[in-house]
Structure formats: structure tokens, C-alpha cells
Amino acid sequence: MKNLRPATEDEIKSIIIKFGLKCLPEDPIPAKLLTNSFDIFVSIWLELVNLFLEHGSNECLKSAMIYPLLKGIDSILNTRILKNYRPVSNLQLVGQIIERVLGTSLDEHVDNNN
């Protein structure tokens, strides 16, 4: 991971603006507080993302809530049949940010190094 460039504050801000602040109940800070203090938390998220990019471990951030959602048109499907559901997992906010930064960094690295 040492060949990947570090993230920037602008990159973190653009990710949050594009995808929003979707928090889980397990996130230590609720979305409403994050929204009101957005600029304060950007530097903290930046530090966490860059630590991940440097050391390559985010095991503590990989917990997720899994929700069953009906596939397709909800009114047509029988809600009693389990195969009509698909699992959707929601990661903690910092884990989401790390995944998006890592995806961008890997794309750039592959493009620059064939």
C-alpha cells in the first residue's frame, strides 16, 4: 500500500458531498452531529484514511449491519418467501470513506503503472 498516494481533505470532502453521511447505529457519532460539525471531522477522517493507506489494516472498521430488502417490485413479491429478499450491508462511515478513497487510489495507480 506504500505506493498509493495519500488522500487529501478535498477528496474526503467530495466523497462525503457525493455519497452523503450514512451512519449506522454502531457508528460512534450520529449523522446529525457529523452534519453540523462536518469541517471538524474531515481532518479526523483524513488521518484515519491515510493511516489505513500506510498500514493496510481496517479490520476494526469492517463490521456491518445487514438488512434484508425485497428484490424487484415490493407489491408483487410474496414477503413470506425468503428467496425474494437480498441482503444489503451497511458499513460504518469511516469504512465507507476508506473503500471509496482506496478504489480511486487503486484506479490511479493501475492507470499510471500499466
C-alpha positions as CSV (number, residue, x, y, z in Angstrom):
1,M,0.0,0.0,0.0
2,K,3.0,2.3,0.3
3,N,2.9,3.1,-3.5
4,L,-0.6,4.6,-3.1
5,R,-0.8,8.4,-2.8
6,P,-2.2,9.8,0.5
7,A,-5.7,11.1,0.5
8,T,-6.4,14.8,0.6
9,E,-9.0,16.9,2.5
10,D,-10.7,17.9,-0.7
11,E,-11.0,14.2,-1.7
12,I,-12.6,13.3,1.6
13,K,-15.0,16.3,1.3
14,S,-16.0,15.4,-2.2
15,I,-16.7,11.8,-1.2
16,I,-19.0,13.0,1.7
17,I,-20.7,15.5,-0.5
18,K,-21.3,13.0,-3.3
19,F,-22.4,10.0,-1.1
20,G,-23.7,11.7,2.0
21,L,-23.3,10.9,5.7
22,K,-24.9,7.5,6.1
23,C,-24.3,6.3,9.6
24,L,-25.1,3.0,11.4
25,P,-26.3,2.7,15.0
26,E,-22.8,1.3,15.7
27,D,-21.1,4.5,14.5
28,P,-19.7,6.4,17.5
29,I,-21.1,9.7,16.3
30,P,-24.7,10.2,14.9
31,A,-25.1,11.6,11.4
32,K,-26.9,14.7,12.6
33,L,-23.9,15.7,14.8
34,L,-21.5,15.0,11.9
35,T,-23.6,17.1,9.5
36,N,-23.5,20.1,11.9
37,S,-19.7,19.7,12.5
38,F,-18.6,18.5,9.1
39,D,-15.5,20.6,8.7
40,I,-14.2,19.5,12.1
41,F,-14.4,15.8,11.3
42,V,-12.8,16.0,7.8
43,S,-9.3,16.2,9.3
44,I,-10.0,13.2,11.6
45,W,-11.3,11.1,8.6
46,L,-8.3,12.2,6.6
47,E,-5.9,10.9,9.3
48,L,-7.7,7.6,9.6
49,V,-7.8,7.1,5.8
50,N,-4.1,7.8,5.5
51,L,-3.2,5.5,8.3
52,F,-5.1,2.8,6.5
53,L,-3.3,3.5,3.2
54,E,0.0,3.5,5.0
55,H,-0.5,0.3,7.1
56,G,-3.2,-1.5,5.2
57,S,-5.5,-2.7,8.0
58,N,-9.0,-1.6,8.8
59,E,-10.3,-4.8,10.4
60,C,-11.9,-2.8,13.3
61,L,-14.0,-0.9,10.7
62,K,-15.3,-3.8,8.8
63,S,-18.4,-4.5,10.9
64,A,-21.7,-4.0,9.1
65,M,-25.4,-4.1,9.6
66,I,-27.2,-6.4,7.2
67,Y,-30.7,-5.6,6.2
68,P,-33.0,-7.8,4.1
69,L,-34.6,-5.9,1.2
70,L,-37.2,-7.3,-1.1
71,K,-36.0,-7.8,-4.7
72,G,-37.8,-6.1,-7.5
73,I,-41.3,-4.7,-7.1
74,D,-42.3,-5.0,-3.5
75,S,-46.0,-5.2,-4.1
76,I,-45.8,-8.2,-6.4
77,L,-43.4,-10.4,-4.3
78,N,-44.5,-12.6,-1.5
79,T,-42.9,-11.4,1.7
80,R,-43.0,-14.8,3.3
81,I,-40.6,-16.4,0.8
82,L,-37.1,-15.7,1.9
83,K,-35.5,-16.1,-1.5
84,N,-37.4,-12.9,-2.5
85,Y,-35.0,-10.9,-0.3
86,R,-31.5,-9.7,-0.9
87,P,-29.0,-8.8,1.8
88,V,-27.8,-5.3,1.9
89,S,-24.9,-4.5,4.2
90,N,-24.1,-1.0,5.5
91,L,-20.6,-0.3,6.6
92,Q,-19.5,2.2,9.3
93,L,-18.9,5.6,7.9
94,V,-15.1,5.6,8.1
95,G,-15.0,2.2,6.4
96,Q,-17.2,3.6,3.5
97,I,-14.8,6.5,3.1
98,I,-11.7,4.3,3.1
99,E,-13.2,2.0,0.5
100,R,-14.0,4.9,-1.8
101,V,-10.6,6.5,-1.4
102,L,-8.9,3.1,-1.9
103,G,-10.9,2.5,-5.1
104,T,-9.8,5.8,-6.5
105,S,-6.2,5.4,-5.5
106,L,-6.0,1.9,-7.0
107,D,-7.5,3.0,-10.3
108,E,-5.0,5.9,-10.5
109,H,-2.1,3.5,-9.6
110,V,-3.1,1.0,-12.2
111,D,-3.5,3.7,-14.9
112,N,-0.1,5.2,-14.1
113,N,1.7,1.9,-13.9
114,N,0.0,-0.1,-16.7
